[in-house]
Amino acid sequence: MSRIIRTEANAILSKAVEYHGFVYTQGMVARDPSADITAQTKDVLAQLDEVLELHGTDNTRILQAQIWLKDIGDRGAVNQVWSAWLPVGQAPARVCVQAELADPALLVEIMVTTCK
C-alpha cells in the first residue's frame, strides 16, 4: 500500500498531501490580509515555494493551479506576479475565478497540484 504524507494536518485540512509522487496543496492565503493584491499574491507564492520544497518539488513541476480572487478586476495584477514567479514555458493548466473568500480582507487564494 502506498504511503500518504500529510503536512501540518489538523481537524479539517492539511497544508499539503503527497501521494504517489503528486503533491496537492491547500488553498494558500496571505499571512497579512491588510496588504494589497500584489503583496498578498507574492506572499501566497512564497508559501507555495516553501511547502513544495518541503515535499521535494517546485514551481517547475506544477500541473494544475486554482486561483480564487475576491475581485476579478485584480486578475491583471495577479497575472503579473504569477508570470514573474513561473519559470518560462512552465505554465500549468489553470483556472482563475472570482469568489467570496472566508475572510473579507483576503484578496487571493491559490491551490496547486504538482508532481515530483
C-alpha distances in whole Angstrom, upper triangle without the diagonal:
4,7,9,13,16,19,22,21,23,24,24,22,21,23,20,16,14,11,10,14,16,17,19,22,24,27,29,33,36,36,40,41,45,44,45,43,43,42,39,37,38,36,33,33,33,30,28,29,28,24,24,25,23,20,21,23,26,28,28,25,25,24,26,28,29,33,35,38,41,43,43,46,44,42,44,44,40,40,42,40,37,38,39,36,34,35,37,35,32,32,29,29,31,33,35,37,39,38,39,37,36,39,42,42,39,40,37,33,30,27,25,22,21,19,19
4,7,10,13,16,19,18,21,23,22,20,18,20,16,13,10,7,7,10,12,14,16,19,21,24,26,30,33,33,37,38,41,41,42,39,39,38,36,34,34,33,30,29,29,27,24,25,24,21,20,21,19,16,17,19,22,24,25,21,22,21,22,25,26,29,32,35,38,40,40,43,41,39,41,40,37,36,39,36,33,35,36,32,30,31,33,32,28,29,26,26,28,30,32,34,36,35,36,34,34,36,39,40,36,37,33,30,27,23,21,18,18,15,15
4,6,10,13,16,15,18,20,20,18,15,17,14,11,8,7,8,10,12,13,14,17,19,23,24,28,30,30,34,35,39,38,39,37,37,36,33,32,32,30,28,27,27,24,22,23,22,18,18,19,16,14,16,17,21,23,24,21,21,21,22,24,25,28,30,34,36,39,38,41,39,37,40,39,35,35,37,35,32,34,34,31,29,30,33,32,28,29,26,27,28,29,32,33,35,34,35,32,31,34,37,37,34,35,32,28,26,22,20,18,17,15,15
4,6,10,13,12,15,17,16,14,12,13,10,7,6,5,8,10,10,10,11,13,15,19,20,24,27,27,31,32,35,35,36,34,34,33,30,29,29,27,24,24,24,21,19,21,19,16,16,17,15,12,15,16,19,21,22,19,19,19,20,21,22,25,27,30,32,35,35,38,36,34,37,36,32,32,35,32,29,31,32,28,27,28,31,30,27,27,24,24,25,26,28,30,32,30,31,28,28,30,33,33,30,31,28,24,22,19,17,15,15,14,14
4,7,10,10,13,15,16,13,10,11,8,6,5,7,10,10,10,9,10,12,14,17,18,22,24,24,28,29,33,32,34,32,32,30,28,27,26,24,22,22,21,18,17,18,16,13,13,14,11,9,12,14,17,19,21,18,18,19,20,20,22,24,26,29,31,34,34,37,34,33,35,34,30,31,33,30,27,30,30,26,26,27,30,29,26,26,23,24,25,26,28,29,31,29,30,27,26,28,32,31,28,29,26,23,21,17,16,14,14,14,13
4,7,6,10,12,12,9,6,8,6,5,7,9,13,13,12,10,10,10,11,15,16,19,21,21,25,26,30,29,31,29,29,28,25,24,25,22,20,20,20,16,15,17,15,11,13,14,11,10,14,15,17,19,22,19,18,19,19,19,20,22,23,26,28,31,32,35,32,31,33,32,28,30,31,28,26,29,29,26,25,27,30,30,26,26,23,24,24,25,26,27,29,27,27,24,23,25,28,28,25,27,24,20,18,15,15,14,15,15,15
4,6,9,12,13,9,6,5,5,6,8,12,15,14,13,10,10,9,10,13,13,16,18,18,22,23,27,26,28,27,27,25,22,22,22,19,17,17,17,13,13,14,12,9,11,12,9,9,13,14,16,18,21,19,18,20,19,19,20,21,22,25,27,30,31,33,30,29,32,30,26,28,29,26,24,27,27,23,24,25,29,29,25,25,23,24,24,25,25,27,28,26,26,23,22,23,26,26,23,25,22,19,17,15,15,14,15,16,16
4,7,10,11,8,5,6,8,9,12,15,19,18,17,14,13,11,11,14,13,15,17,16,20,21,25,25,27,26,26,24,22,22,22,19,17,18,17,13,14,16,13,10,13,14,11,12,16,17,18,20,23,22,21,22,22,21,21,22,22,25,26,29,30,33,30,30,32,30,27,29,30,27,25,28,28,25,25,27,31,31,28,27,25,26,25,26,26,27,28,26,25,22,20,21,25,24,21,24,21,18,17,16,17,17,18,19,19
4,7,8,6,4,7,8,9,12,15,18,19,17,14,13,11,10,14,14,17,19,18,22,23,26,27,29,28,28,26,23,23,24,21,19,20,20,16,16,18,16,13,16,17,14,14,18,19,21,22,25,23,22,23,22,21,21,22,22,25,26,30,31,33,31,31,33,32,28,30,32,29,27,30,31,27,27,30,33,33,29,28,26,27,25,26,26,27,27,25,24,21,19,21,25,25,22,24,22,19,18,16,17,17,19,20,20
4,6,6,6,9,11,12,16,18,22,22,20,17,16,14,12,14,15,17,19,18,21,22,26,27,29,28,29,27,24,24,25,22,20,22,22,18,18,21,19,16,19,21,18,18,22,23,24,25,28,26,25,26,24,23,22,23,23,25,26,29,31,34,31,31,34,32,29,31,33,30,29,32,33,29,30,32,36,36,32,31,28,29,27,27,27,27,27,24,23,20,18,19,23,23,21,24,22,19,19,18,19,20,22,23,24
4,6,9,12,14,14,18,19,23,24,22,20,17,16,14,16,17,19,21,20,23,23,27,28,30,29,31,29,26,26,28,25,22,25,25,21,21,24,22,19,22,24,21,21,25,26,27,28,31,29,27,27,26,24,23,24,23,26,26,30,31,34,32,32,35,34,31,33,35,32,31,34,35,32,32,35,38,38,34,33,30,30,28,28,28,27,27,24,23,20,17,19,23,24,22,25,23,20,21,19,21,22,24,25,27
4,7,10,12,13,17,18,22,23,20,18,15,14,11,13,15,16,19,19,22,21,25,26,28,27,29,27,23,24,26,23,20,22,23,19,19,23,21,18,20,23,21,21,24,24,25,26,29,27,24,25,23,21,20,20,20,22,23,26,28,31,29,29,32,31,28,30,32,30,28,31,33,29,30,33,35,35,32,30,27,27,25,24,24,24,24,21,20,17,14,17,21,22,20,22,20,17,18,16,18,19,22,24,25
4,7,8,9,13,15,19,20,17,14,11,10,7,10,12,14,17,17,21,20,24,25,26,25,26,25,21,21,23,20,17,19,20,16,16,19,18,14,17,19,17,17,21,21,21,22,25,23,21,21,19,18,17,18,18,21,22,25,26,29,27,27,30,29,25,27,30,27,25,28,29,26,26,29,32,32,28,27,24,24,22,22,22,22,23,20,19,16,15,17,21,21,19,21,19,15,15,13,15,15,18,20,21
4,5,7,10,13,17,17,14,11,9,8,7,10,11,14,17,17,20,21,25,25,26,25,26,24,21,21,21,19,16,17,18,14,13,16,14,11,13,16,14,13,17,17,18,19,22,20,18,19,18,17,17,18,19,22,23,26,27,30,28,27,30,28,25,26,29,26,24,27,28,24,24,27,30,30,26,25,22,23,22,22,22,23,24,22,21,18,17,19,22,22,20,21,19,15,15,12,13,14,16,17,18
4,7,10,14,17,16,14,10,9,6,5,8,8,11,14,14,18,18,22,22,23,22,22,21,18,17,18,15,13,14,14,10,10,13,11,8,10,13,11,11,15,15,15,16,20,18,16,18,17,15,15,16,17,20,21,25,25,28,25,25,27,25,22,24,25,22,20,24,24,21,21,23,27,27,23,22,20,21,20,20,21,22,22,21,21,17,16,18,21,21,18,19,17,13,12,10,11,12,14,16,17
4,7,10,13,13,10,7,5,4,6,9,10,14,16,17,21,21,25,24,26,24,24,23,20,19,19,17,14,14,15,11,10,12,11,7,9,11,10,9,12,12,13,15,17,15,14,15,14,14,15,16,18,21,23,26,26,29,26,25,27,26,22,24,25,23,20,23,24,20,20,22,25,25,21,21,18,19,18,19,20,22,23,22,23,20,19,21,24,24,20,21,18,15,13,10,10,9,11,12,13
4,7,10,10,8,6,5,6,8,12,14,17,20,21,24,25,29,28,29,27,27,26,23,22,22,21,18,18,18,15,13,15,14,10,11,13,11,9,13,13,15,16,18,15,14,15,15,15,16,18,20,23,26,29,28,31,29,28,30,29,25,26,28,25,23,25,26,23,22,24,26,26,22,22,19,19,19,21,22,24,25,24,25,22,22,24,27,27,24,24,21,17,15,12,11,10,11,12,12
4,7,7,6,4,6,9,12,15,16,20,23,23,27,28,31,31,31,29,29,28,25,24,24,22,19,19,19,17,14,15,15,11,10,12,11,8,10,11,13,15,17,14,13,14,15,16,18,20,23,26,28,31,31,33,31,29,31,30,27,27,29,26,23,26,26,23,21,23,26,25,21,21,18,19,20,22,24,26,28,27,28,25,25,27,30,30,27,27,24,20,17,14,12,10,9,9,9
4,6,5,7,8,12,14,18,19,23,26,27,31,31,35,34,35,32,32,31,29,27,27,26,23,22,23,20,17,18,18,15,13,15,14,11,13,13,16,18,18,15,15,15,16,17,19,22,25,28,31,33,33,36,33,31,33,33,29,29,31,29,26,28,29,25,24,24,27,26,22,22,19,20,21,23,25,27,30,28,30,28,28,30,33,33,29,30,26,23,20,16,14,11,11,9,10
4,6,9,11,14,17,21,22,26,29,30,33,34,38,37,37,34,34,33,31,29,29,28,25,24,25,22,19,20,20,17,15,17,16,12,13,13,16,18,18,14,15,14,16,19,21,24,27,30,33,36,34,37,35,33,35,35,31,30,32,30,27,28,29,26,24,24,27,25,22,22,19,20,22,24,27,29,32,31,33,31,31,33,36,36,32,32,29,25,22,19,16,12,11,9,9
4,7,10,13,17,19,21,24,27,28,31,32,36,34,35,32,31,31,29,26,26,26,23,21,22,20,17,17,17,14,12,14,13,9,10,10,13,15,15,11,12,12,15,17,20,23,26,29,32,34,33,36,33,31,32,32,28,28,30,27,24,25,26,23,21,21,23,22,18,19,17,18,20,23,25,28,31,30,32,30,30,32,35,35,31,31,27,24,20,17,14,11,8,6,5
4,7,10,13,16,17,21,24,25,29,29,33,31,32,29,28,28,26,23,24,23,20,18,20,18,14,15,16,13,11,13,13,9,10,9,12,13,13,10,10,9,11,13,16,19,22,25,28,30,29,32,30,27,29,29,25,25,27,25,21,23,24,21,19,19,22,20,17,17,14,15,17,19,22,24,27,26,28,26,27,29,31,31,28,27,24,20,17,13,10,7,6,4,6
4,6,10,13,14,18,20,22,25,26,29,28,28,26,25,25,23,20,21,20,17,15,16,14,11,12,13,9,8,11,10,7,9,8,10,11,13,10,9,10,11,12,14,17,19,23,26,28,27,30,27,25,27,27,23,23,25,22,19,21,22,19,17,19,21,21,17,17,14,15,16,18,20,22,25,24,26,23,24,26,28,28,24,24,21,17,14,11,8,6,5,6,8
4,7,10,11,15,18,20,23,23,27,26,26,24,24,23,21,19,20,18,15,15,16,14,11,13,13,10,9,13,12,10,13,11,12,13,15,12,10,10,10,10,11,14,16,20,22,25,24,27,25,23,25,25,21,21,24,21,18,21,22,19,18,20,22,21,18,17,14,14,14,16,17,19,21,21,22,20,20,22,25,25,21,21,18,14,11,8,6,5,7,9,11
4,6,8,12,15,16,19,20,23,22,23,21,21,20,17,16,17,15,12,12,13,10,8,11,11,8,8,12,12,10,13,12,12,12,15,13,11,12,11,10,10,12,14,17,20,23,22,25,23,21,24,23,19,20,22,19,17,20,21,17,17,19,22,22,18,17,15,15,14,15,16,18,20,19,20,17,17,19,22,22,18,18,15,11,9,6,6,6,9,11,13
4,6,9,13,14,17,17,21,21,21,19,20,19,16,15,17,15,11,13,14,11,9,13,13,10,11,15,14,14,17,16,15,15,18,17,14,15,13,11,10,12,12,15,17,21,21,24,21,20,23,22,19,20,22,20,18,21,22,19,19,22,25,25,21,19,17,17,15,15,16,17,18,16,17,14,14,16,19,19,15,16,13,9,8,6,8,9,12,15,17
4,7,10,13,15,15,18,18,18,16,17,17,13,12,14,13,9,11,13,11,10,13,14,12,13,17,16,16,19,17,16,15,19,17,14,15,13,10,8,8,9,12,14,17,17,20,18,17,20,19,15,17,20,17,15,19,20,17,18,21,24,24,20,18,16,16,14,13,13,13,14,13,13,11,11,13,15,15,12,12,9,6,5,4,8,11,14,17,19
4,7,9,12,12,16,15,16,14,15,14,10,10,11,9,6,8,10,7,7,11,11,10,12,15,15,16,18,17,15,15,18,18,15,17,14,11,10,10,10,12,14,17,18,20,17,17,19,17,14,16,18,15,14,18,18,15,17,20,23,23,20,18,17,18,15,15,14,15,16,14,15,11,12,13,15,14,11,11,8,5,5,6,9,12,15,18,20
4,7,9,8,12,11,12,11,12,11,7,8,10,8,6,9,11,9,10,13,13,13,15,18,18,19,21,20,18,17,21,21,18,20,17,14,12,10,10,11,12,15,16,18,15,16,18,16,13,16,18,15,14,18,19,16,18,22,24,25,23,21,19,20,17,16,15,15,15,13,13,10,10,10,12,10,7,8,6,5,7,9,12,16,18,22,23
4,5,6,9,8,10,9,10,8,5,7,8,6,5,9,10,9,11,13,14,14,17,18,19,21,23,21,19,18,22,22,20,22,20,16,15,13,12,12,13,15,17,18,15,16,18,15,13,16,17,14,14,18,18,16,18,22,25,26,24,22,21,22,20,19,17,17,17,16,15,12,12,11,12,10,7,8,8,8,10,12,15,19,20,24,25
4,6,9,9,12,12,13,10,8,10,11,7,8,11,11,9,12,14,14,14,17,19,19,21,23,22,21,20,24,24,22,25,23,20,19,17,16,16,16,19,21,22,18,20,21,18,16,20,20,17,18,21,21,18,21,24,27,29,26,25,24,26,23,23,21,21,20,19,18,14,14,12,14,11,9,11,11,11,13,15,18,21,22,26,26
4,5,6,9,11,12,9,7,11,11,8,10,13,13,12,15,17,17,18,21,22,22,25,26,26,23,23,26,27,25,27,25,22,20,18,17,16,15,18,20,20,17,19,21,17,16,20,20,17,18,22,21,19,22,26,29,30,28,27,26,28,25,24,21,21,20,19,18,15,14,12,13,9,9,11,12,13,15,18,20,24,25,29,30
4,5,8,9,12,9,7,11,12,10,11,14,15,14,17,19,19,20,22,24,24,26,28,27,25,24,27,28,25,27,25,21,19,16,15,13,12,14,17,18,15,17,19,16,15,19,19,17,18,22,22,20,23,27,29,31,29,27,26,27,24,22,19,19,17,16,14,12,12,9,9,5,5,8,9,11,14,17,20,24,26,29,31
4,7,9,11,9,9,12,14,12,14,17,17,17,20,22,22,23,25,27,27,29,31,30,27,26,30,31,28,30,28,24,22,19,17,15,14,15,18,18,15,18,20,16,16,20,20,18,20,23,23,22,25,28,31,33,31,29,29,29,26,25,22,21,19,18,17,14,15,11,10,7,8,9,12,14,17,21,24,27,29,33,34
4,7,8,6,6,9,10,10,12,14,15,15,18,19,20,22,24,25,26,28,29,28,25,23,27,28,26,28,26,22,21,18,16,14,14,15,17,17,13,16,17,13,13,17,17,14,17,20,19,19,22,25,27,29,28,26,26,27,24,23,20,20,18,18,18,15,16,13,13,9,9,9,11,14,16,19,22,26,27,31,32
4,6,5,6,9,10,11,12,14,15,17,18,20,21,23,24,26,27,29,30,28,25,23,26,28,25,27,25,21,20,16,15,12,12,12,14,13,10,13,13,10,11,14,14,12,15,18,17,18,21,24,26,28,26,24,25,26,22,21,18,18,16,17,17,15,17,14,13,10,9,8,10,13,16,19,22,26,27,31,32
4,6,5,6,9,10,10,12,14,15,16,18,20,21,22,24,26,27,28,26,23,20,23,25,22,24,21,18,16,13,12,9,10,10,11,11,7,9,10,7,7,11,11,10,12,15,15,15,18,21,23,25,23,21,21,22,19,18,14,15,13,15,15,14,16,14,13,10,9,6,7,11,13,16,19,23,24,28,30
4,6,5,6,9,10,11,12,14,15,17,19,20,21,23,25,26,27,24,21,19,21,23,21,23,21,18,17,14,14,12,13,13,14,13,9,10,10,6,7,10,9,7,10,12,12,12,15,19,20,22,21,19,20,22,19,18,16,17,16,18,18,17,19,17,17,14,12,10,10,12,13,17,19,22,23,27,28
4,5,5,6,9,10,11,12,14,15,17,19,20,21,23,25,26,24,21,19,22,24,22,24,22,19,18,15,16,14,15,15,16,16,12,14,14,10,10,13,12,9,12,15,13,13,16,20,22,24,23,21,22,23,21,20,18,19,18,19,19,17,19,17,16,13,11,10,10,13,14,17,19,23,24,27,28
4,6,5,6,9,10,11,12,14,15,17,18,20,21,23,24,22,20,18,21,22,20,22,20,17,16,13,12,11,12,13,15,15,11,13,14,11,9,13,13,10,12,15,15,14,16,20,22,24,22,20,21,22,19,18,16,16,16,16,16,14,15,13,13,10,8,7,7,9,11,14,16,20,22,25,26
4,5,5,6,9,10,11,12,14,16,16,18,20,21,22,20,17,15,18,19,17,19,17,14,13,10,11,10,12,13,14,14,10,11,12,9,6,9,10,7,8,11,11,10,13,16,19,20,18,16,17,18,15,15,13,15,15,16,17,14,16,15,16,13,10,8,7,8,9,12,14,17,19,22,24
4,6,5,6,9,10,11,12,15,15,16,19,20,21,19,15,14,17,19,17,20,18,15,16,13,15,14,16,17,17,17,14,14,14,11,9,11,10,7,8,11,10,9,12,15,18,20,18,17,18,20,18,18,16,18,18,19,20,18,19,18,19,16,13,12,10,11,11,14,15,18,19,22,23
4,5,5,6,9,10,11,13,14,15,17,19,20,18,16,15,18,19,18,21,19,16,16,14,15,15,16,18,19,19,16,16,17,14,12,14,14,10,11,15,14,11,14,17,20,23,20,19,19,21,19,19,18,19,19,19,20,17,18,16,17,14,12,12,10,11,11,13,15,18,19,22,23
4,5,5,6,9,10,11,12,14,15,17,18,17,14,13,16,17,15,17,16,13,12,11,12,12,14,16,17,18,15,15,16,14,11,13,14,11,10,14,14,11,13,17,20,21,18,17,17,18,16,16,15,16,17,17,17,14,15,15,16,14,11,11,8,7,7,9,11,15,16,19,20
4,5,5,6,9,10,10,12,14,15,16,14,11,9,13,14,12,15,14,12,13,11,13,14,17,18,18,19,16,15,16,14,11,12,12,9,8,11,11,8,10,13,16,18,15,14,14,16,15,16,15,17,18,19,20,17,19,19,20,18,14,14,11,10,8,10,10,13,14,17,18
4,5,5,6,9,10,11,13,15,15,14,11,11,14,15,14,18,17,15,16,15,17,17,20,21,22,23,19,18,19,16,14,15,15,11,11,14,12,9,12,14,18,20,17,17,17,20,18,20,19,21,22,22,23,20,21,20,22,19,16,16,13,13,11,13,13,16,15,18,18
4,5,5,6,9,10,11,13,14,13,11,12,15,16,14,17,17,14,15,14,16,17,19,21,22,23,20,20,21,18,15,17,18,14,13,16,16,12,14,17,20,22,19,18,18,20,18,19,19,21,21,21,21,18,18,18,20,18,15,16,13,11,10,11,12,14,14,17,18
4,5,5,6,8,10,11,12,10,8,8,12,12,11,14,13,11,13,13,15,17,19,21,21,23,20,19,20,18,15,16,17,14,12,15,15,11,12,14,18,19,16,15,14,17,15,17,17,19,20,20,21,18,19,20,22,20,17,16,13,11,9,8,8,11,11,14,14
4,6,5,6,9,10,10,9,6,7,11,11,11,15,15,14,16,16,18,20,23,24,24,25,22,21,21,19,16,17,17,14,12,15,14,10,11,13,16,18,15,15,15,18,17,19,19,22,24,24,25,22,23,23,25,23,20,19,16,15,12,12,11,12,11,14,14
4,6,5,6,9,10,10,9,10,14,14,14,17,17,16,18,18,20,22,24,26,26,28,24,24,25,22,19,20,21,17,16,18,17,13,15,16,20,22,18,19,18,21,20,22,22,24,26,25,26,23,23,23,25,23,20,20,18,16,14,13,13,14,13,15,15
4,5,5,7,9,9,9,11,14,13,13,15,16,15,16,17,19,21,24,26,26,28,25,24,25,23,20,21,22,19,17,19,19,15,16,18,21,22,19,19,18,20,19,21,21,23,25,24,25,22,22,22,25,23,20,21,18,15,13,11,11,12,11,13,13
4,5,5,6,5,5,8,10,9,10,13,14,13,16,17,20,22,25,27,26,28,25,24,25,23,20,20,21,18,16,18,18,14,14,15,18,19,15,16,15,17,18,20,21,23,25,25,26,23,24,25,27,26,22,22,19,16,13,12,10,10,8,10,9
4,5,5,5,6,9,11,11,12,16,17,17,19,20,23,25,28,30,29,31,28,26,27,25,22,23,23,20,18,19,19,15,15,15,19,20,17,18,18,21,21,23,24,27,29,28,29,26,27,27,30,28,25,25,22,19,17,15,13,13,11,12,10
4,6,8,9,12,15,14,15,17,19,18,20,22,24,26,29,31,31,33,30,28,30,28,24,25,26,22,21,23,22,18,18,19,23,24,20,21,20,23,23,25,26,28,30,29,30,27,26,27,30,28,25,26,23,20,18,16,14,14,13,13,11
4,6,9,12,13,12,13,15,16,17,19,21,24,26,29,31,31,33,30,29,30,28,25,25,26,23,21,23,23,19,18,19,22,22,19,20,18,21,21,23,25,27,29,29,30,27,27,28,31,30,26,27,23,20,17,15,13,12,10,10,8
4,7,11,12,10,12,15,17,18,21,23,26,28,31,33,32,34,31,29,30,29,26,25,26,23,21,22,22,18,17,17,20,21,17,19,18,21,22,25,26,29,31,31,32,29,30,31,33,32,28,28,25,22,19,17,15,13,10,9,7
4,7,8,7,9,12,14,15,18,20,23,25,29,30,29,31,28,26,27,26,23,22,23,20,18,19,19,15,14,14,17,17,14,15,14,17,18,21,23,26,28,28,30,28,28,29,32,30,27,26,23,20,17,15,12,11,7,7,5
4,5,6,7,11,13,13,16,18,21,23,26,28,27,28,25,23,24,22,19,19,19,17,14,15,15,11,10,10,14,14,11,13,12,16,16,19,21,24,26,27,28,26,27,28,30,28,25,24,20,18,15,14,11,11,8,9,8
4,5,5,9,11,11,14,15,18,20,24,25,24,25,22,20,20,19,16,15,16,14,11,11,12,8,6,7,11,11,8,9,9,13,13,16,17,21,23,24,26,24,26,27,28,26,23,22,18,16,13,12,9,10,8,10,10
4,6,9,11,12,16,17,21,23,27,27,26,27,24,22,22,21,18,17,17,16,13,12,13,10,7,6,9,9,6,8,9,13,14,18,19,23,26,27,29,27,29,30,31,30,26,25,21,20,16,15,12,11,9,9,10
4,6,9,11,15,17,21,23,27,28,26,28,25,23,23,23,20,18,20,18,15,15,16,13,10,10,12,11,8,9,8,11,13,17,19,22,25,26,29,27,28,30,31,30,27,25,22,19,16,14,10,9,5,6,7
4,6,7,11,13,17,20,23,24,23,25,22,20,21,21,17,16,18,16,13,13,15,12,9,11,13,12,8,8,6,9,10,13,15,19,22,22,25,23,25,27,28,27,23,22,18,16,12,10,7,6,4,7,9
4,7,11,14,17,20,24,25,23,25,23,20,22,22,19,17,19,18,15,15,17,15,12,13,14,12,9,8,5,6,9,12,15,18,21,22,25,24,26,27,29,29,25,23,20,17,13,11,8,6,5,7,10
4,7,10,14,17,20,21,19,22,20,17,19,20,16,15,18,17,13,15,17,15,13,15,16,14,11,9,5,5,6,8,11,14,18,18,21,20,22,24,26,26,22,20,17,14,11,8,6,5,7,10,13
4,6,10,13,17,18,16,19,17,14,16,17,13,12,16,14,11,13,15,13,12,14,16,15,12,9,7,6,5,7,8,11,14,15,18,17,19,21,22,22,18,17,13,10,7,6,4,7,9,12,16
4,7,10,14,15,14,17,15,13,16,16,12,13,16,15,12,15,17,15,14,18,19,18,15,12,10,9,6,5,6,8,11,12,14,13,16,18,19,19,16,14,10,8,6,5,6,9,12,16,19
4,7,10,12,10,13,11,10,13,13,9,10,14,13,10,13,16,14,14,18,19,19,17,14,12,11,8,6,5,6,9,9,12,11,14,16,16,16,13,11,7,6,5,7,9,12,15,19,21
4,7,9,9,12,10,10,13,13,10,12,15,15,13,16,19,17,18,21,23,23,20,17,16,15,11,8,6,5,6,6,8,8,11,13,13,13,10,8,6,5,6,9,12,15,18,22,25
4,5,6,9,7,7,11,11,9,11,14,14,13,16,18,18,19,22,24,24,22,19,18,17,13,11,7,6,5,6,8,8,11,12,11,11,9,6,5,7,9,12,15,18,21,25,28
4,7,9,8,10,13,13,12,14,17,16,16,20,21,21,22,26,27,28,26,23,22,21,17,14,11,9,6,5,6,6,10,10,8,9,7,5,6,9,12,15,18,22,25,28,31
4,5,6,8,11,11,11,13,16,16,16,19,21,21,22,26,27,27,26,23,22,21,17,14,11,9,6,8,9,10,14,13,11,11,10,7,9,12,14,17,20,23,26,30,33
4,5,5,9,10,10,11,14,15,15,17,19,20,21,24,24,25,23,20,20,18,15,12,8,7,5,8,11,12,16,16,14,15,13,10,10,12,14,17,19,22,25,28,31
4,5,7,9,10,11,13,15,15,17,19,20,21,25,25,25,25,21,22,21,17,15,11,10,9,12,14,15,19,18,16,16,14,11,12,15,16,20,22,25,27,31,34
4,6,5,6,9,10,11,12,14,16,17,18,22,22,23,22,19,20,20,16,14,11,10,9,12,14,14,18,17,15,14,12,8,9,12,14,17,19,23,25,29,31
4,6,5,6,9,10,10,12,14,15,16,19,19,20,19,16,16,16,13,11,8,9,9,12,15,15,19,19,17,17,14,11,10,12,13,16,17,20,22,26,28
4,5,5,6,9,10,10,12,14,15,18,18,19,19,16,17,18,15,14,11,12,13,16,18,19,22,22,20,19,17,13,12,15,15,18,19,22,24,27,30
4,5,5,7,9,10,11,13,15,18,18,20,19,17,18,19,16,15,12,14,14,17,18,18,21,20,19,17,15,11,11,14,14,18,19,22,24,27,29
4,5,5,6,8,10,11,12,16,17,18,17,14,15,16,13,13,10,12,12,15,17,16,19,18,18,16,13,10,8,11,11,14,15,19,20,23,26
4,6,5,6,8,10,10,13,14,15,14,11,13,14,11,12,10,12,14,17,19,19,22,22,21,20,17,14,12,13,12,15,15,18,19,23,25
4,6,5,6,9,10,13,13,15,15,13,15,17,15,15,13,16,17,20,22,21,24,24,23,21,18,15,14,16,15,18,18,21,21,24,26
4,6,5,6,9,12,13,16,15,13,15,17,15,16,14,16,17,20,21,20,23,22,22,19,17,14,12,14,13,15,16,19,19,22,24
4,5,5,6,10,11,13,11,10,11,13,11,13,12,15,16,18,21,19,22,22,22,20,17,15,12,12,11,13,13,15,16,19,21
4,5,5,8,8,10,10,8,11,13,12,14,14,17,19,21,24,23,26,26,26,24,21,18,15,16,14,16,15,17,17,20,21
4,6,8,9,12,11,11,14,17,16,18,17,20,22,24,26,25,27,27,27,24,21,19,17,18,16,18,17,19,19,21,22
4,7,9,12,10,10,12,15,15,17,16,20,21,23,25,23,25,25,26,23,20,18,16,16,13,15,14,16,15,18,19
4,6,8,6,7,9,13,13,15,16,19,22,23,26,24,27,27,27,26,22,20,17,17,14,15,13,14,13,15,16
4,6,6,8,11,14,15,18,19,23,25,27,30,28,30,31,31,29,26,24,21,20,17,18,15,16,14,16,16
4,6,8,11,14,16,19,20,23,26,28,31,30,32,33,33,32,28,26,23,23,20,20,18,18,17,18,19
4,6,9,12,14,17,19,23,26,28,31,30,33,34,34,33,29,27,24,23,20,20,17,17,16,16,18
4,6,10,12,15,17,21,24,26,29,28,30,31,32,31,27,25,21,20,17,16,13,13,12,13,14
4,7,8,12,13,17,20,22,26,25,27,28,29,28,24,22,19,18,14,14,12,12,12,14,16
4,6,10,12,16,19,21,24,23,25,27,28,27,24,22,18,16,13,12,9,9,9,12,14
4,7,10,14,17,19,22,22,25,27,27,27,24,21,18,16,13,12,10,10,11,13,17
4,7,10,14,15,19,19,21,23,24,24,20,18,14,13,10,10,9,10,12,15,19
4,7,10,12,16,16,19,21,21,22,18,16,13,12,10,10,11,12,15,18,22
4,7,10,13,13,17,18,18,18,15,13,10,10,9,11,12,15,17,21,24
4,6,10,11,15,17,16,17,14,12,10,10,11,12,15,17,20,24,27
4,7,9,13,14,13,14,12,10,9,10,12,14,17,20,23,27,30
4,6,10,11,11,13,11,9,9,10,12,14,17,20,23,27,30
4,7,8,8,11,9,9,10,10,14,16,19,22,25,29,32
4,6,6,9,7,8,8,8,11,13,17,20,23,27,30
4,7,9,8,10,11,10,13,15,19,21,25,28,30
4,5,6,9,10,11,14,17,20,24,27,30,32
4,5,8,10,12,16,18,22,26,28,32,34
4,6,9,12,15,18,22,25,28,32,33
4,6,8,11,15,18,22,24,28,30
4,7,10,14,17,21,23,27,29
4,7,10,13,17,20,23,26
4,7,10,14,17,20,23
4,7,10,13,17,19
4,7,10,14,16
4,6,10,13
4,7,10
4,7
4
